[in-house]
Structures are given as structure tokens and as C-alpha cells.
Amino acid sequence: MKSEFKTVSVVGLGYIGLPTAATLASRGIDVIGVDVNRAAVDTINRGEAHFSEPDLDILMKSTVSVGKLRAVTEPEPADAFLIAVPTPFNKDHSADLSYVEKAARALAGVLKPGNLLILESTSPVGTTEKFCNWIAGERPDLKLPHQYPDNPDINIAYCPERILPGRMVFELVENDRIVGGITPACARQAKRLYEIFVRGTLHLTGAPTAELVKLMENAYRDVNIAFANEMSIFCEKFDLNIWEAISLANKHPRVDILSPGPGVGGHCIAVDPWFLIAGAPKETPLLRTAREVNDSKPHLVYKKVRKQIKRFRKPVVACLGLAYKPDVDDLRESPAMQIVEMLAKKGEARLMVVEPNIDKLPESISKSPHVEGCDLDRALEKADIILLLVRHKQFASVDPRKYLERVFIDTVGLWQRPVQ
Ligand SMILES: NC(=O)c1ccc[n+]([C@@H]2O[C@H](COP(=O)([O-])OP(=O)(O)OC[C@H]3O[C@@H](n4cnc5c(N)ncnc54)[C@H](O)[C@@H]3O)[C@@H](O)[C@H]2O)c1
């Protein structure tokens, strides 16, 4: 059957947009990727990804070489548009929608009747409606679905992304997705687009519900991690082993406590709950407290390390891991980074930093005279204190029994003995 989508434009070619563009192109669609970052566009047009993600390079090479995927810096006409630009938060934790607004206004100029627009950026409830208004402001000649629900010229929907870095190419295809239309017809057309590459079930709803669902998913994770973190703070006070306690509690058939850690990082779980809190501050005390508990963890780890540092004359600390989660190179909002930055700034110890997933340390710490990037063996050999910050697979082989005279601070429970 001939598809109604011959050409699809993906606006914003980052962690979400690029795998989506390459996957669509691999299904025979002509994909025009749009990104304001010229360097990223050039890299993509050479058939390479500008960040590391398993299997993405293969997909890029095969689609760019046959002309199915190409990247540009200005929007061009297409049958459908997927928008995956950043939605960070402002200083007051409200969502910064300026990237979405700029993208909407820029692509409005190339729209034509029959087009489908889908916003994928994680957004506060009501953003898709704002998105419609930005387009309407630029294109008063077009009938938009929020104003003309029965006979719009273009359809607009919201479809959040929930893929996991490290498994993006697989999960893009296999995960279920929530497709929220401004009208039911918008949702149905968006569903037809995702059917080109998604094997998971596509669940249709309204745009505001789809916006809420994405935020709720991440807030759910945040609150549950905060519970584990709060219990770890409690255990610290009473000198109890949190890992043993959780493992025993989880033997209850209806209890499943998550793992505590040095804090919550990344650009999703640490950010998205704020979009709910900012929308209804009085109605979300639990979400705010969870955020505060998780945000307090890096400071508590920092204090714990400093207490140990004071025991040594010329202390050396091996800091194992910088990424915000295991086995990725992403340092955004990383609690491990935050802890190492605080220790480097204090300058009371030599820090030997091991991050196997990056080639060079970020400037915020590499410029410090107290910081040295090195490999795992060297850090373990020299350190007085071994501070484990991320559960990278490379650290699993470390046997603490070989380093009995060192102080171990394991913030992720990797080296804890399992309960018998
Ligand atoms: N990365 C994830 O794991 C993940 C998961 C789920 C949802 N999300 C959400 O998806 C959205 C995108 O996230 P990401 O991680 O891909 O971000 P990213 O920073 O990796 O990529 C965004 C890209 O958009 C480009 N851009 C910015 N403004 C633009 C504009 N006006 N026109 C064209 N391009 C523009 C940037 O140059 C960048 O390449 C965010 O809302 C994020 O919260 C991300």
C-alpha cells in the first residue's frame, strides 16, 4: 500500500531525534533531519552519529549512503514533522519552552495543508496547545485542529519518547507508545506514522493526557528512588547496611524497593517532575520532597568523603565513575560529576578520576590542580579512599578484599555481599 508519508522531517537531531530519523529512513522513508547545530549536521551527512549509541552508526551509514537520510540547518517541506528539541528547565525550575517555540515558528513557513506535526519533546501539560498557537501566529492562512477540530488543514499530536540510552535503537521499535492527538483524527494520523517502524502497541489519547503520562512516569521513578535514598540516609545514621535491609525487605511478596545511590541525574528523572510541580505547586508536595531528597544525596556523599579525607596526611581519592548512570558517556545532571566537582573545588585531596566511557575529563574538573584522569588499576593502586560513584561494568571486577587497608565508600552497592 502506498504510504501517505513519503517525506518526513525530524527537527532536532539529538539523542531522540537522530535514532528516530535513522530508523524511519531505514524503513524506506525519505527523511530530512533539521538541526541548528552545523557541526552535528555535517557529521550526520558523513553517515556518522555525533554521540555514542550502540547500533546507531550502522543505521546511519546505511541510510545516509543511499540518500534516505540527509541533514540540513533550515526546515524544508515534508509530509510530516517530528519535533524533538530540548526542554530544559529555567532557574526557577519552570520548563524552558523556547527551543520548542523557535522550532515551531521556523517550520511554520514550510507547512502545507495535509501535513502532520508531532511534538516529541518532554513537555508540561498544555504545551501542545501552545505549540498550535505558535504555528497559528505564523500561519493565519492555515486552519489548525485546536480551532477547527472538524476540518483542520493540518493535524497536530503529542507523542512522548521513553527509550533508554544504550538500548535506543531496539526500544524505538519495541516499546509501546502513547499518542495524544489535539483531536482523535490527529491521533489516528500520528498512529499511522508510528506504525511505519513501531512494533509495540500504540495507545491513543488526547494531547494533554499524553503530556501528563510522560511526566508521571518519570515522577514515579523519582519518588520511588527518593524512598530508597531516604532509607539509605536513615541507615547511615544508625550504622545499618541499607543493601542488606533492602534485599531482606524485598523478600516480601508485595515490596520492591529500588536501589539508593549518590543522587538522581540525567535530563529526564531529575528534570521532568519539576514540570508537574511548576504547574501545580500546592498540589504536588510529595513530588517536591522527592526531588529535594534526591538532590540532597550528592551533598551527603561529599560530606562523608570529607570526613574520611581528614584522616589522612596526603589523601588520595579514587573517584570511580562520572556518568549519570551505568555504562553510558552522558554526564548531564550527573550526581557523580557534582560530587567530584565539589571535592575538586575544596582541594583537600588528590582525586584520581576513572570514567571508562569518555576520552577526556570535562573542563569543570580537568582544570583543577587536584584532579587527574587515569585508568582503574592506577587509581586503585594509589588511593587511600576508593569512592565508587557509578555502577559501570568495568568496576564489577574489583575485589575489595585485595585492598583491605583502603577506605571503601560504595554509593551504589556494587561491592556488597548478597544476603544468604
Ligand atoms: N535523551 C533521552 O534519553 C530522552 C528520553 C525521553 C525524552 N527526551 C526528551 O526529548 C527531547 C530531546 O532530548 P534529546 O536528549 O534528544 O536532546 P539533545 O540535546 O540530545 O538534542 C536536541 C537537538 O535539538 C537541536 N535543536 C535545538 N533547537 C533547535 C531548533 N530550533 N531547530 C532544530 N534543532 C534544534 C539541538 O542542536 C540538538 O541537536 C527533550 O525534551 C528530552 O527531555 C529525551
The ligand as an SDF file (V2000), in Angstrom:
LIG
                    3D

 44 48  0  0  0  0  0  0  0  0999 V2000
   17.6660   11.6450   25.7650 N   0  0  0  0  0  0  0  0  0  0  0  0
   16.7460   10.9020   26.3390 C   0  0  0  0  0  0  0  0  0  0  0  0
   17.0330    9.8300   26.8650 O   0  0  0  0  0  0  0  0  0  0  0  0
   15.2920   11.3460   26.3320 C   0  0  0  0  0  0  0  0  0  0  0  0
   14.3010   10.3980   26.6520 C   0  0  0  0  0  0  0  0  0  0  0  0
   12.9700   10.7870   26.5900 C   0  0  0  0  0  0  0  0  0  0  0  0
   12.6440   12.0830   26.2410 C   0  0  0  0  0  0  0  0  0  0  0  0
   13.6280   13.0020   25.9690 N   0  0  0  0  0  0  0  0  0  0  0  0
   13.2100   14.3440   25.5900 C   0  0  0  0  0  0  0  0  0  0  0  0
   13.3970   14.5230   24.1980 O   0  0  0  0  0  0  0  0  0  0  0  0
   13.7360   15.8840   23.8960 C   0  0  0  0  0  0  0  0  0  0  0  0
   15.0530   15.9270   23.1580 C   0  0  0  0  0  0  0  0  0  0  0  0
   16.0380   15.3870   24.0030 O   0  0  0  0  0  0  0  0  0  0  0  0
   17.4730   14.9450   23.4800 P   0  0  0  0  0  0  0  0  0  0  0  0
   18.0790   14.1610   24.5740 O   0  0  0  0  0  0  0  0  0  0  0  0
   17.3420   14.3450   22.1160 O   0  0  0  0  0  0  0  0  0  0  0  0
   18.1680   16.3870   23.3730 O   0  0  0  0  0  0  0  0  0  0  0  0
   19.5390   16.7340   22.6390 P   0  0  0  0  0  0  0  0  0  0  0  0
   20.0540   17.9420   23.2930 O   0  0  0  0  0  0  0  0  0  0  0  0
   20.3860   15.4930   22.5530 O   0  0  0  0  0  0  0  0  0  0  0  0
   19.0900   17.0660   21.1380 O   0  0  0  0  0  0  0  0  0  0  0  0
   18.3130   18.1460   20.7880 C   0  0  0  0  0  0  0  0  0  0  0  0
   18.7830   18.6590   19.4390 C   0  0  0  0  0  0  0  0  0  0  0  0
   17.9080   19.7160   19.0360 O   0  0  0  0  0  0  0  0  0  0  0  0
   18.6650   20.7020   18.3650 C   0  0  0  0  0  0  0  0  0  0  0  0
   17.9150   21.9520   18.3440 N   0  0  0  0  0  0  0  0  0  0  0  0
   17.7260   22.8730   19.3160 C   0  0  0  0  0  0  0  0  0  0  0  0
   16.9020   23.8450   18.8880 N   0  0  0  0  0  0  0  0  0  0  0  0
   16.5560   23.5480   17.6250 C   0  0  0  0  0  0  0  0  0  0  0  0
   15.7220   24.1620   16.6560 C   0  0  0  0  0  0  0  0  0  0  0  0
   15.0790   25.2990   16.9220 N   0  0  0  0  0  0  0  0  0  0  0  0
   15.6040   23.5960   15.4430 N   0  0  0  0  0  0  0  0  0  0  0  0
   16.2690   22.4350   15.1520 C   0  0  0  0  0  0  0  0  0  0  0  0
   17.0620   21.7990   16.0440 N   0  0  0  0  0  0  0  0  0  0  0  0
   17.1890   22.3420   17.2530 C   0  0  0  0  0  0  0  0  0  0  0  0
   19.9700   20.7440   19.1600 C   0  0  0  0  0  0  0  0  0  0  0  0
   21.0070   21.3260   18.3930 O   0  0  0  0  0  0  0  0  0  0  0  0
   20.1800   19.2490   19.4570 C   0  0  0  0  0  0  0  0  0  0  0  0
   20.9650   18.6230   18.4590 O   0  0  0  0  0  0  0  0  0  0  0  0
   13.7710   16.5940   25.2490 C   0  0  0  0  0  0  0  0  0  0  0  0
   12.5370   17.1910   25.5020 O   0  0  0  0  0  0  0  0  0  0  0  0
   14.0140   15.4590   26.2280 C   0  0  0  0  0  0  0  0  0  0  0  0
   13.5430   15.7730   27.5230 O   0  0  0  0  0  0  0  0  0  0  0  0
   14.9290   12.6480   25.9870 C   0  0  0  0  0  0  0  0  0  0  0  0
  1  2  1  0
  2  3  2  0
  2  4  1  0
  4  5  1  0
  4 44  2  0
  5  6  2  0
  6  7  1  0
  7  8  2  0
  8  9  1  0
  8 44  1  0
  9 10  1  0
  9 42  1  0
 10 11  1  0
 11 12  1  0
 11 40  1  0
 12 13  1  0
 13 14  1  0
 14 15  2  0
 14 16  1  0
 14 17  1  0
 17 18  1  0
 18 19  2  0
 18 20  1  0
 18 21  1  0
 21 22  1  0
 22 23  1  0
 23 24  1  0
 23 38  1  0
 24 25  1  0
 25 26  1  0
 25 36  1  0
 26 27  1  0
 26 35  1  0
 27 28  2  0
 28 29  1  0
 29 30  1  0
 29 35  2  0
 30 31  1  0
 30 32  2  0
 32 33  1  0
 33 34  2  0
 34 35  1  0
 36 37  1  0
 36 38  1  0
 38 39  1  0
 40 41  1  0
 40 42  1  0
 42 43  1  0
M  CHG  2   8   1  16  -1
M  END
$$$$
